[in-house]
Amino acid sequence: MMLFRVFGFLSLFFQTHVYSQTTLAPKKFLTVPLGNVKPAGWLMDQLVVQTNGLAGHLHEFYDYASQTDWTGGTSYYSNLEEAGSYWFNAMVPNGVLVNNSAINAKTSQFLSYVLSHQDNTGWLGPEVGTTKPRLLWGRYPFLFGAIQMTEVDTTLTNQVVTAMHKFVAVANTMLKAGEGVDAWAATRWEDFVIALQWLYDFHPNGNEALLIDTMQRLKWTGVPWEKVFSQHYFPTTAVENTPNPFDPLTWHGVNMAEGLKALPSTYRFTHNQSDLDTASKGWDMLFQYHGRPSGIFAADEYLAGLEAVRGTELCLVVETMFSGSYLYQVIGDPKFADRVERITYNALPATLTGDMWSRQYLQQQNQIGAKNMNPNPFPNDGAYSNVFGLEPNYPCCTVNHPQGWPKFISNAFLTTPDQKSLVHLYLGPFMTSVTLASNNKVTATVETIYPFSDTLTTTITATQTFTYFVRIPSWVVGGTISINGATTRALTPSNGLQSVSASAGTTKFVLNLPADIKTESRPHGSIAVQRGPLHYAFDIPRSQKVLKRNAQQSLAVDLEFDATAAWQYAIDPATLKFNNVPPASGKLPSPIFDSGKSPLTISVTACPISWATAGDTFAAAPPPNPACTGAQKAITLAPYGTTKLRIGEFPTFRST
């Protein structure tokens, strides 16, 4: 804590000398307005499943996000501090993308209530006339939601922008007075900076100097992420026994996920390349020392190292996805997009039941049970953390997780800063419609069942010739493209992007993006199995027991899963074989992220081994160099996201 304060003092001292820029540096790529990118095919189905599940019904019954709390009283006010802001930020894009009139009406009501209750100081929130201090952080997700609403309904722009500028003025005054910054605001200041940058870019209203001053003050009253992400201070192991030289919440998983955006957002007002360099290196270190084969990192409340039974919080999954998208937009390195796609197609669905009525607080790479754990492998989270339910351990992920799929979809297409080109970033089935520079009206339709297939067919219509870009992931080996039925040729991407010359009229091209099976080295001599964007795991057969059922909504249940078959296997990586059985109808089953639904599997020769458990609740570390205790057999690995109990990191042996 002392070191944190010292850095804060030095930062304030040098602020005027180091950060005197009065303009914002441009981003490498620009987002398109919410609603201009829509999911199609299985991806639309996935969002419909979410809407028909827990996320789409929270406002009807869940006291942490219930509509009845929005009409006044202290319950509503507490919602704006976290729950309501989280819910609003997630459900605005969810409702728009599935065109759900009921949800859209609720988000509109929420926005109207908050804006109409802004007080005469500009404050958005409850603490007026109370003894409770004003704290800034809970408003940041609300601002994200309000910005998204203006992208869909431009008639809201003046009202939202006016309210935001009033809030900026009071926030700036508070920061000057040393008010409004608790431990959470000190780590999550970058979210407010990004909202301020939206105002600066599109609606500055003559307040450019105040906006930049507020950005600077947020940084200098917050965590020095450039130090946290430096090689000197970044923790290389699980942190429960490691003294933190900064505020303890810097190593908190969700704060770390949000903090990934801090330095690229800082770069825009400092113009310092070092901010981008440190952000990129920090990203790499986070996954080097705490990463998972599912794409995400481990933090069962705090950074948790590499052990397969340590946990990953659902909130940090969706926040890392959002941060990775922002990092790509500012820096342009395809490694950010590759990882976001891997997280989305693995870690996100793995921590939700297929019907999305129950979610975990923590997921595990090797997860042999989802139950009240005794003993408990999580040093800072409760024994109930890996149960699938309404609000296991903490309720935050219940209202925050629905932002994952919608924001992945809305960030799937970008434009170049000159607005001349469209960039297809995240691969999957999409439709988009944008107007580029010189009034070039462009639509693109992507037909595919990717990541459950290697083939994508894109049809572009345009009023003028332009260059279209599509991301080619780093795992593609021998990829090809055929344009307008011409001879197939090898891909030639530059910095991860394949250019396609799209003529006025219609252009159609087919991508084939094959990949090799790869193994990833993990602790204790174990391995993980990857192919393309998907991580593969052994889907442990399971029993299901209802632990709890919500009194108001019977579909919201807490579920215990127990293994009903052996999971103690070593595998021979030399025998891994990819299997693809395309659906006869060409359409994937729904919900696709559930046991037995994937058309893609990997078979491997395995043998039973002795593999200890801790009590009966979690697997010990994979045993190195195990001996077989029975006959060899073939087992099948499924995409990680379809599994709810699993082994994702295996001991190895050499088969006969």
VMD Tcl script that draws the C-alpha trace (Angstrom):
set ca {
  {0.00 0.00 0.00}
  {2.83 2.40 0.83}
  {4.47 1.82 -2.56}
  {1.12 2.47 -4.25}
  {0.84 5.83 -2.46}
  {4.40 6.76 -3.37}
  {3.73 6.06 -7.05}
  {0.52 8.06 -6.83}
  {2.38 11.04 -5.35}
  {5.13 10.91 -7.96}
  {2.55 10.55 -10.73}
  {0.72 13.69 -9.55}
  {4.02 15.55 -9.28}
  {5.06 14.80 -12.85}
  {1.60 14.94 -14.38}
  {1.84 18.35 -16.02}
  {5.31 17.64 -17.36}
  {4.73 14.19 -18.84}
  {1.09 14.29 -19.90}
  {0.54 17.66 -21.53}
  {-1.20 16.40 -24.69}
  {-4.46 18.17 -25.54}
  {-5.69 15.76 -28.21}
  {-6.48 12.06 -28.29}
  {-4.38 9.67 -30.34}
  {-6.41 7.75 -32.92}
  {-7.30 4.08 -32.58}
  {-6.13 1.57 -35.17}
  {-9.71 0.44 -35.79}
  {-13.15 1.88 -35.07}
  {-16.26 0.13 -33.81}
  {-19.53 0.24 -35.70}
  {-22.75 1.26 -33.95}
  {-24.66 -1.33 -31.95}
  {-27.19 -3.11 -34.13}
  {-25.16 -2.81 -37.34}
  {-23.61 -6.22 -36.66}
  {-26.06 -9.03 -36.04}
  {-25.54 -12.70 -35.28}
  {-26.84 -15.35 -37.66}
  {-27.20 -19.11 -37.64}
  {-26.03 -20.90 -34.50}
  {-24.71 -17.65 -33.02}
  {-28.14 -16.06 -33.13}
  {-29.51 -19.22 -31.56}
  {-26.94 -18.93 -28.79}
  {-28.05 -15.39 -28.02}
  {-31.69 -16.47 -28.10}
  {-30.87 -19.25 -25.62}
  {-29.29 -16.63 -23.35}
  {-32.34 -14.40 -23.70}
  {-34.69 -17.28 -22.93}
  {-32.51 -18.25 -19.98}
  {-31.43 -16.53 -16.80}
  {-30.20 -13.31 -18.41}
  {-33.44 -12.48 -20.18}
  {-35.59 -12.99 -17.09}
  {-33.55 -11.45 -14.27}
  {-35.54 -8.23 -14.31}
  {-38.73 -10.21 -13.63}
  {-37.76 -11.91 -10.39}
  {-34.20 -11.38 -9.21}
  {-34.01 -8.89 -6.37}
  {-30.50 -7.79 -7.41}
  {-31.81 -6.56 -10.77}
  {-35.58 -6.48 -10.45}
  {-37.71 -3.89 -12.18}
  {-39.52 -3.21 -8.93}
  {-36.31 -1.66 -7.59}
  {-36.10 0.90 -10.40}
  {-39.02 3.04 -9.35}
  {-37.48 4.62 -6.30}
  {-36.25 3.85 -2.84}
  {-32.91 2.64 -1.57}
  {-33.12 -0.70 -3.38}
  {-32.97 1.03 -6.75}
  {-30.14 3.21 -5.61}
  {-28.02 0.28 -4.54}
  {-28.61 -1.19 -7.99}
  {-26.88 1.75 -9.66}
  {-23.79 1.04 -7.60}
  {-23.26 -2.35 -9.24}
  {-26.23 -4.56 -10.03}
  {-28.35 -2.24 -12.12}
  {-25.34 -0.85 -13.97}
  {-24.08 -4.34 -14.78}
  {-27.52 -5.51 -15.87}
  {-28.12 -2.43 -18.02}
  {-24.70 -2.63 -19.69}
  {-25.34 -6.25 -20.66}
  {-29.00 -6.21 -21.57}
  {-28.94 -3.15 -23.81}
  {-26.96 -5.00 -26.53}
  {-28.66 -8.32 -25.76}
  {-32.12 -6.84 -26.28}
  {-31.14 -4.99 -29.43}
  {-29.41 -7.92 -31.11}
  {-32.34 -10.31 -30.65}
  {-34.90 -7.51 -31.11}
  {-36.63 -8.40 -27.84}
  {-39.26 -5.74 -27.26}
  {-39.76 -6.59 -23.59}
  {-36.08 -6.25 -22.73}
  {-35.71 -3.14 -24.87}
  {-38.62 -1.57 -22.98}
  {-36.97 -2.39 -19.63}
  {-33.61 -0.91 -20.61}
  {-35.36 2.18 -21.95}
  {-37.24 2.52 -18.66}
  {-34.01 2.12 -16.71}
  {-32.24 4.82 -18.73}
  {-35.17 7.19 -18.42}
  {-35.37 6.74 -14.68}
  {-31.67 7.35 -14.08}
  {-31.48 10.43 -16.30}
  {-34.66 11.95 -14.89}
  {-33.29 11.56 -11.36}
  {-29.92 13.22 -12.01}
  {-29.56 15.87 -9.30}
  {-28.68 19.53 -9.79}
  {-24.98 18.89 -9.15}
  {-24.84 16.44 -12.06}
  {-24.54 13.36 -9.86}
  {-26.06 10.13 -11.19}
  {-27.00 8.16 -8.15}
  {-28.32 7.75 -4.67}
  {-26.07 9.44 -2.19}
  {-27.72 12.86 -2.29}
  {-29.31 13.69 1.06}
  {-27.77 10.70 2.78}
  {-24.68 10.14 4.89}
  {-23.36 7.64 2.39}
  {-20.31 8.81 0.41}
  {-20.49 9.29 -3.33}
  {-18.44 6.61 -5.08}
  {-17.74 6.77 -8.79}
  {-17.17 3.24 -10.05}
  {-20.75 1.89 -10.13}
  {-21.72 4.52 -12.70}
  {-19.18 3.38 -15.29}
  {-21.07 0.32 -16.62}
  {-24.21 2.47 -16.73}
  {-22.38 4.94 -18.98}
  {-21.40 2.11 -21.33}
  {-25.04 1.07 -21.57}
  {-26.22 4.63 -22.18}
  {-23.67 5.09 -24.97}
  {-24.87 1.90 -26.63}
  {-28.47 3.14 -26.49}
  {-27.55 6.31 -28.39}
  {-26.00 4.18 -31.13}
  {-29.34 2.46 -31.63}
  {-31.66 5.43 -31.07}
  {-30.03 8.70 -32.06}
  {-32.97 10.68 -30.63}
  {-31.53 9.86 -27.19}
  {-28.16 11.41 -27.99}
  {-28.75 14.94 -26.75}
  {-30.27 13.77 -23.46}
  {-27.54 11.21 -22.77}
  {-24.67 13.49 -23.81}
  {-25.99 16.39 -21.72}
  {-26.31 14.15 -18.67}
  {-22.82 12.72 -19.19}
  {-21.23 16.16 -19.43}
  {-22.97 17.21 -16.20}
  {-21.67 14.06 -14.53}
  {-18.15 14.72 -15.83}
  {-18.19 18.16 -14.23}
  {-19.13 16.87 -10.79}
  {-16.76 13.91 -11.09}
  {-13.89 16.25 -11.96}
  {-14.67 18.40 -8.93}
  {-14.77 15.32 -6.72}
  {-11.42 14.07 -8.04}
  {-9.84 17.46 -7.35}
  {-11.14 17.21 -3.79}
  {-9.91 13.64 -3.35}
  {-13.45 12.23 -3.27}
  {-15.26 9.39 -5.00}
  {-12.36 6.96 -5.35}
  {-12.61 3.80 -3.28}
  {-10.54 0.66 -3.90}
  {-12.80 -0.41 -6.77}
  {-12.75 2.95 -8.54}
  {-8.97 3.05 -8.08}
  {-8.60 -0.10 -10.15}
  {-11.43 0.41 -12.67}
  {-10.80 4.03 -13.66}
  {-10.14 2.99 -17.27}
  {-13.84 2.32 -17.88}
  {-14.66 5.97 -17.14}
  {-11.74 7.09 -19.31}
  {-13.15 5.12 -22.25}
  {-16.59 6.69 -21.75}
  {-14.96 10.13 -21.62}
  {-13.11 9.37 -24.84}
  {-16.40 8.58 -26.55}
  {-17.61 12.04 -25.56}
  {-14.37 13.61 -26.79}
  {-14.47 11.76 -30.12}
  {-18.13 12.34 -30.96}
  {-19.74 14.92 -28.65}
  {-17.10 17.14 -26.99}
  {-19.42 20.16 -26.82}
  {-16.45 22.46 -26.28}
  {-15.36 20.59 -23.15}
  {-12.23 18.97 -24.56}
  {-9.92 20.40 -21.90}
  {-12.17 19.26 -19.05}
  {-12.52 15.80 -20.56}
  {-8.77 15.29 -20.86}
  {-8.16 16.76 -17.41}
  {-10.66 14.29 -15.97}
  {-8.97 11.40 -17.79}
  {-5.64 12.43 -16.31}
  {-7.05 12.78 -12.81}
  {-8.66 9.36 -13.00}
  {-5.33 7.82 -13.87}
  {-3.38 9.66 -11.20}
  {-5.88 8.86 -8.44}
  {-5.92 5.20 -9.44}
  {-3.74 2.14 -9.63}
  {-0.52 2.65 -11.63}
  {-1.15 -0.18 -14.06}
  {2.13 0.52 -15.86}
  {3.84 -0.63 -12.65}
  {1.49 -3.54 -11.96}
  {2.12 -4.92 -15.47}
  {5.89 -4.43 -15.30}
  {8.16 -7.46 -15.16}
  {9.58 -6.24 -11.84}
  {6.26 -6.38 -9.97}
  {4.01 -8.79 -11.86}
  {3.33 -11.99 -9.85}
  {4.46 -15.21 -11.49}
  {2.68 -17.62 -9.14}
  {-0.61 -17.83 -7.23}
  {-0.63 -14.76 -5.00}
  {-2.26 -15.82 -1.73}
  {1.11 -15.97 0.00}
  {2.74 -13.07 -1.89}
  {2.81 -9.52 -0.48}
  {1.26 -7.05 -2.90}
  {3.26 -3.79 -3.26}
  {0.15 -2.04 -4.56}
  {-3.43 -1.89 -3.43}
  {-4.49 -5.51 -2.71}
  {-7.28 -5.31 -5.29}
  {-4.81 -4.93 -8.17}
  {-4.38 -8.72 -8.22}
  {-8.12 -9.32 -8.01}
  {-9.17 -11.24 -11.11}
  {-11.93 -8.97 -12.40}
  {-9.92 -5.85 -11.67}
  {-7.01 -7.37 -13.58}
  {-9.35 -8.17 -16.50}
  {-10.62 -4.59 -16.57}
  {-7.15 -3.17 -15.94}
  {-5.98 -4.65 -19.24}
  {-7.75 -1.68 -20.89}
  {-6.00 0.91 -18.73}
  {-2.77 1.50 -20.64}
  {-4.27 1.54 -24.14}
  {-6.84 4.05 -22.87}
  {-4.01 6.05 -21.26}
  {-2.07 6.04 -24.52}
  {-4.82 7.96 -26.23}
  {-4.18 11.02 -24.04}
  {-0.44 10.55 -23.43}
  {0.58 9.48 -26.95}
  {3.34 7.47 -25.25}
  {4.31 4.29 -27.11}
  {5.53 2.88 -23.79}
  {1.92 2.60 -22.64}
  {1.14 0.28 -25.56}
  {4.34 -1.68 -25.13}
  {3.65 -2.29 -21.45}
  {0.03 -3.22 -22.15}
  {1.13 -5.80 -24.70}
  {3.80 -7.29 -22.43}
  {1.41 -7.31 -19.48}
  {-1.13 -9.27 -21.54}
  {1.53 -11.83 -22.38}
  {2.71 -12.17 -18.76}
  {-0.82 -12.61 -17.45}
  {-1.40 -15.63 -19.66}
  {2.12 -16.98 -19.33}
  {1.90 -17.21 -15.54}
  {-1.84 -17.63 -14.94}
  {-3.29 -18.71 -18.30}
  {-5.59 -21.59 -19.14}
  {-5.82 -23.71 -22.32}
  {-9.43 -22.46 -22.54}
  {-7.99 -19.03 -23.34}
  {-8.70 -17.32 -20.03}
  {-6.59 -16.86 -16.88}
  {-7.06 -18.15 -13.35}
  {-8.16 -16.01 -10.41}
  {-10.30 -17.57 -7.68}
  {-10.76 -14.04 -6.45}
  {-7.02 -13.30 -6.86}
  {-4.47 -14.45 -9.44}
  {-4.13 -18.20 -9.03}
  {-1.23 -19.49 -11.11}
  {-1.35 -22.51 -13.40}
  {-2.75 -25.41 -11.35}
  {-5.68 -27.07 -13.12}
  {-8.05 -27.08 -10.14}
  {-7.74 -23.40 -9.34}
  {-10.69 -21.30 -10.41}
  {-11.62 -18.66 -12.97}
  {-14.46 -16.27 -12.21}
  {-17.19 -15.79 -14.79}
  {-17.06 -11.98 -14.46}
  {-13.40 -11.95 -15.44}
  {-14.18 -14.06 -18.52}
  {-16.55 -11.46 -19.99}
  {-14.43 -8.51 -18.85}
  {-11.31 -10.00 -20.48}
  {-13.25 -10.47 -23.71}
  {-14.25 -6.80 -23.69}
  {-10.74 -5.64 -22.76}
  {-9.18 -7.78 -25.50}
  {-11.49 -6.21 -28.06}
  {-10.47 -2.73 -26.93}
  {-6.78 -3.65 -26.96}
  {-7.08 -4.80 -30.56}
  {-8.89 -1.62 -31.57}
  {-6.12 0.57 -30.13}
  {-3.00 -1.53 -30.83}
  {-4.00 -3.72 -33.78}
  {-2.06 -6.83 -32.73}
  {-3.99 -9.95 -33.84}
  {-2.92 -11.85 -30.71}
  {-5.65 -10.00 -28.80}
  {-8.36 -11.06 -31.24}
  {-7.12 -14.66 -31.34}
  {-7.37 -14.94 -27.57}
  {-10.76 -13.25 -27.33}
  {-12.14 -15.71 -29.86}
  {-10.65 -18.65 -27.94}
  {-12.11 -17.38 -24.64}
  {-15.53 -16.87 -26.22}
  {-15.77 -20.33 -27.75}
  {-14.35 -22.17 -24.73}
  {-14.25 -20.50 -21.32}
  {-17.54 -18.58 -21.62}
  {-19.91 -21.46 -22.46}
  {-18.07 -23.90 -20.16}
  {-19.17 -22.01 -17.06}
  {-22.90 -21.99 -17.95}
  {-25.37 -24.81 -18.35}
  {-26.41 -25.40 -21.94}
  {-29.78 -23.71 -21.41}
  {-28.07 -20.81 -19.59}
  {-30.36 -20.94 -16.59}
  {-27.50 -21.69 -14.20}
  {-23.96 -20.35 -14.00}
  {-20.85 -20.91 -11.95}
  {-18.86 -18.38 -10.03}
  {-15.65 -20.33 -10.71}
  {-14.79 -22.85 -13.42}
  {-11.87 -25.28 -13.33}
  {-9.74 -26.84 -16.07}
  {-9.96 -30.20 -14.29}
  {-13.43 -30.24 -12.75}
  {-14.62 -33.62 -11.50}
  {-17.58 -32.30 -9.54}
  {-19.71 -29.18 -9.24}
  {-20.80 -29.23 -5.62}
  {-20.32 -27.77 -2.17}
  {-16.63 -28.57 -1.85}
  {-15.03 -30.03 1.24}
  {-12.13 -29.56 1.22}
  {-12.19 -26.35 -0.81}
  {-9.39 -25.66 -3.33}
  {-10.12 -21.93 -3.47}
  {-8.27 -19.94 -0.78}
  {-10.36 -16.78 -1.11}
  {-13.75 -18.00 -2.36}
  {-16.44 -20.12 -0.82}
  {-16.87 -23.88 -1.09}
  {-20.04 -23.34 -3.18}
  {-18.18 -21.47 -5.94}
  {-18.24 -24.12 -8.68}
  {-21.92 -25.08 -8.24}
  {-24.06 -24.16 -11.26}
  {-26.78 -21.88 -9.95}
  {-28.47 -18.51 -9.68}
  {-25.85 -16.76 -7.54}
  {-23.22 -19.17 -6.20}
  {-20.68 -17.39 -3.96}
  {-21.40 -13.79 -5.15}
  {-24.26 -12.37 -7.22}
  {-22.16 -10.05 -9.41}
  {-21.63 -12.60 -12.20}
  {-25.37 -13.24 -12.43}
  {-25.99 -9.71 -13.72}
  {-22.62 -9.11 -15.42}
  {-22.13 -12.29 -17.46}
  {-24.77 -11.50 -20.13}
  {-22.50 -8.86 -21.68}
  {-20.20 -11.59 -23.02}
  {-21.98 -12.83 -26.15}
  {-23.56 -9.49 -27.19}
  {-20.33 -7.49 -26.97}
  {-18.38 -10.22 -28.77}
  {-20.93 -9.95 -31.57}
  {-21.01 -6.15 -31.70}
  {-17.17 -6.01 -31.84}
  {-16.94 -8.66 -34.58}
  {-16.75 -6.03 -37.34}
  {-14.71 -2.83 -37.31}
  {-13.77 -0.14 -39.79}
  {-10.44 1.44 -40.60}
  {-10.02 5.01 -39.27}
  {-10.51 6.48 -42.75}
  {-13.84 4.64 -42.94}
  {-12.86 3.21 -46.31}
  {-12.58 -0.46 -45.31}
  {-14.60 -2.98 -43.32}
  {-12.78 -5.49 -41.10}
  {-14.27 -8.86 -40.14}
  {-12.48 -9.56 -36.86}
  {-14.21 -12.42 -35.00}
  {-15.12 -15.43 -37.11}
  {-18.60 -16.92 -37.02}
  {-22.01 -16.47 -38.67}
  {-22.83 -12.76 -38.97}
  {-24.68 -10.15 -40.97}
  {-23.58 -6.53 -41.06}
  {-24.63 -3.38 -42.81}
  {-22.57 -0.16 -42.73}
  {-22.05 3.00 -44.72}
  {-18.38 3.61 -45.41}
  {-16.64 6.71 -46.72}
  {-18.05 8.41 -49.82}
  {-21.48 7.00 -48.97}
  {-20.42 3.47 -49.87}
  {-23.24 1.27 -48.61}
  {-21.91 -2.17 -47.74}
  {-23.49 -5.36 -46.48}
  {-21.69 -8.57 -45.60}
  {-23.24 -11.93 -44.80}
  {-21.09 -14.72 -43.37}
  {-22.52 -18.23 -43.65}
  {-20.72 -20.79 -41.51}
  {-20.96 -23.05 -38.49}
  {-17.44 -21.98 -37.43}
  {-15.86 -22.82 -34.96}
  {-17.54 -26.19 -35.62}
  {-16.33 -26.06 -39.23}
  {-13.30 -24.67 -41.06}
  {-15.25 -23.14 -43.94}
  {-16.79 -19.65 -44.15}
  {-18.68 -18.24 -47.13}
  {-18.97 -14.44 -47.26}
  {-21.18 -12.47 -49.62}
  {-20.52 -8.72 -49.90}
  {-22.63 -6.14 -51.66}
  {-21.34 -2.60 -52.12}
  {-22.20 0.49 -54.11}
  {-18.49 1.20 -54.71}
  {-15.29 -0.81 -54.93}
  {-13.44 -1.07 -51.61}
  {-11.02 -3.29 -49.68}
  {-12.55 -5.77 -47.27}
  {-10.39 -7.39 -44.59}
  {-10.94 -10.66 -42.74}
  {-8.87 -11.92 -39.82}
  {-6.93 -15.15 -40.36}
  {-6.22 -16.73 -36.95}
  {-2.66 -17.69 -36.06}
  {-3.61 -21.37 -35.74}
  {-4.60 -21.73 -39.41}
  {-2.32 -24.04 -41.41}
  {-2.67 -24.16 -45.19}
  {-5.63 -21.80 -45.40}
  {-7.12 -20.97 -48.79}
  {-9.49 -18.50 -50.41}
  {-11.60 -18.61 -53.55}
  {-13.15 -15.36 -54.80}
  {-16.19 -15.38 -57.08}
  {-15.63 -19.01 -57.98}
  {-12.05 -18.48 -59.15}
  {-9.25 -20.94 -58.56}
  {-8.51 -21.54 -54.89}
  {-5.30 -19.88 -53.76}
  {-3.24 -19.71 -50.59}
  {-3.97 -17.01 -48.06}
  {-1.55 -14.11 -47.76}
  {-2.52 -12.26 -44.59}
  {-0.65 -9.20 -43.36}
  {-0.65 -8.66 -39.59}
  {-3.39 -11.26 -39.37}
  {-5.70 -9.68 -41.97}
  {-6.45 -11.04 -45.44}
  {-7.46 -8.34 -47.92}
  {-10.23 -8.95 -50.44}
  {-10.92 -6.52 -53.26}
  {-14.69 -6.12 -53.28}
  {-16.17 -4.65 -56.44}
  {-19.26 -2.54 -56.77}
  {-22.12 -5.01 -56.82}
  {-21.68 -8.48 -55.33}
  {-18.50 -10.28 -54.30}
  {-18.52 -13.78 -52.85}
  {-15.57 -15.61 -51.38}
  {-15.01 -18.89 -49.58}
  {-12.40 -19.31 -46.85}
  {-11.05 -22.66 -45.75}
  {-9.19 -22.40 -42.44}
  {-7.81 -25.81 -41.46}
  {-5.69 -26.32 -38.37}
  {-3.47 -29.00 -36.90}
  {-4.03 -30.72 -33.58}
  {-1.64 -29.17 -31.10}
  {-0.71 -30.01 -27.53}
  {0.12 -27.43 -24.90}
  {2.54 -28.22 -22.07}
  {0.98 -27.79 -18.64}
  {2.25 -28.28 -15.05}
  {3.36 -31.70 -13.77}
  {4.17 -32.96 -17.24}
  {0.52 -32.84 -18.30}
  {-0.77 -31.61 -21.66}
  {-3.83 -29.87 -23.06}
  {-5.26 -30.53 -26.52}
  {-6.14 -27.80 -29.02}
  {-7.33 -27.64 -32.60}
  {-8.13 -24.31 -34.19}
  {-10.06 -22.06 -31.80}
  {-11.32 -24.99 -29.72}
  {-9.75 -26.58 -26.66}
  {-10.72 -30.25 -26.19}
  {-11.43 -32.02 -22.91}
  {-12.80 -35.32 -21.65}
  {-16.51 -34.77 -20.95}
  {-17.09 -36.67 -17.70}
  {-20.51 -38.36 -17.55}
  {-22.46 -36.84 -14.69}
  {-25.47 -37.06 -12.45}
  {-27.52 -34.01 -11.58}
  {-29.14 -33.01 -8.31}
  {-31.21 -29.88 -7.65}
  {-29.86 -28.17 -4.54}
  {-32.09 -25.12 -4.58}
  {-34.92 -23.67 -6.66}
  {-35.88 -20.02 -6.76}
  {-39.31 -19.45 -5.26}
  {-40.35 -16.95 -7.94}
  {-38.76 -18.58 -10.99}
  {-38.65 -22.36 -10.92}
  {-36.22 -22.58 -13.85}
  {-33.54 -20.78 -11.82}
  {-31.95 -23.69 -9.98}
  {-28.72 -24.54 -8.20}
  {-27.36 -27.82 -9.55}
  {-24.88 -30.31 -8.16}
  {-23.04 -32.43 -10.70}
  {-21.19 -35.61 -9.75}
  {-19.09 -37.88 -11.96}
  {-20.77 -41.18 -12.82}
  {-17.84 -42.74 -14.69}
  {-14.08 -42.94 -14.44}
  {-12.12 -39.85 -15.36}
  {-8.64 -40.96 -14.24}
  {-6.94 -41.38 -17.60}
  {-3.57 -40.75 -19.15}
  {-3.51 -40.20 -22.91}
  {-1.01 -40.90 -25.66}
  {-0.65 -37.66 -27.68}
  {0.74 -39.58 -30.66}
  {-2.72 -41.13 -31.17}
  {-4.81 -37.94 -31.26}
  {-7.22 -38.01 -34.21}
  {-9.60 -35.29 -35.34}
  {-13.18 -36.35 -36.17}
  {-15.72 -34.23 -38.04}
  {-19.27 -35.44 -38.53}
  {-21.11 -32.47 -40.07}
  {-24.79 -32.21 -39.16}
  {-26.95 -33.76 -41.88}
  {-29.17 -30.71 -42.04}
  {-26.23 -28.33 -42.10}
  {-27.64 -26.79 -38.92}
  {-26.13 -27.27 -35.48}
  {-28.27 -28.62 -32.64}
  {-29.41 -26.24 -29.92}
  {-28.01 -25.45 -27.45}
  {-24.73 -26.28 -29.14}
  {-22.63 -25.83 -26.01}
  {-23.89 -28.90 -24.18}
  {-22.76 -32.49 -23.85}
  {-22.85 -34.58 -27.01}
  {-23.92 -31.76 -29.33}
  {-20.66 -30.90 -31.10}
  {-20.00 -32.37 -34.60}
  {-16.28 -32.09 -33.84}
  {-14.42 -34.46 -31.51}
  {-10.91 -35.78 -31.02}
  {-10.28 -39.44 -30.24}
  {-7.21 -40.63 -28.38}
  {-5.80 -43.80 -26.89}
  {-5.95 -43.70 -23.09}
  {-5.37 -45.95 -20.12}
  {-6.71 -45.86 -16.57}
  {-4.24 -44.64 -13.94}
  {-4.10 -43.93 -10.23}
  {-5.01 -40.27 -9.81}
  {-5.74 -39.02 -6.32}
  {-8.55 -36.73 -5.22}
  {-8.70 -34.28 -2.33}
  {-11.61 -35.66 -0.36}
  {-14.20 -36.42 -3.00}
  {-14.48 -32.92 -4.38}
  {-11.55 -32.11 -6.63}
  {-8.72 -33.79 -8.49}
  {-5.17 -33.63 -7.24}
  {-2.48 -32.44 -9.63}
  {-2.05 -34.71 -12.68}
  {0.46 -37.43 -11.75}
  {3.67 -37.23 -13.80}
  {4.74 -40.35 -15.70}
  {1.87 -42.51 -14.41}
  {1.67 -46.27 -14.86}
  {-1.39 -47.80 -16.50}
  {-3.58 -49.76 -14.10}
  {-5.74 -51.37 -16.77}
  {-6.18 -51.99 -20.46}
  {-5.80 -49.29 -23.07}
  {-8.99 -47.91 -24.62}
  {-10.11 -45.16 -26.95}
  {-11.73 -42.14 -25.33}
  {-13.34 -39.13 -26.98}
  {-12.52 -35.50 -26.27}
  {-15.15 -32.83 -26.86}
  {-14.89 -29.05 -27.19}
  {-14.24 -27.64 -23.71}
  {-17.21 -25.28 -23.88}
  {-19.64 -28.18 -24.18}
  {-18.37 -29.87 -21.00}
  {-19.57 -29.13 -17.46}
  {-17.43 -31.76 -15.73}
  {-14.13 -32.37 -17.45}
  {-10.48 -33.22 -17.58}
  {-8.72 -30.61 -19.70}
  {-5.13 -31.27 -18.62}
  {-3.97 -34.88 -18.95}
  {-1.04 -36.98 -17.80}
  {0.57 -38.78 -20.72}
  {1.81 -42.28 -21.50}
  {3.13 -44.13 -24.55}
  {0.68 -46.70 -25.88}
  {1.67 -50.06 -27.28}
}
mol new
graphics top color blue
foreach p $ca { graphics top sphere $p radius 0.5 }
foreach p [lrange $ca 0 end-1] q [lrange $ca 1 end] { graphics top cylinder $p $q radius 0.2 }
display resetview
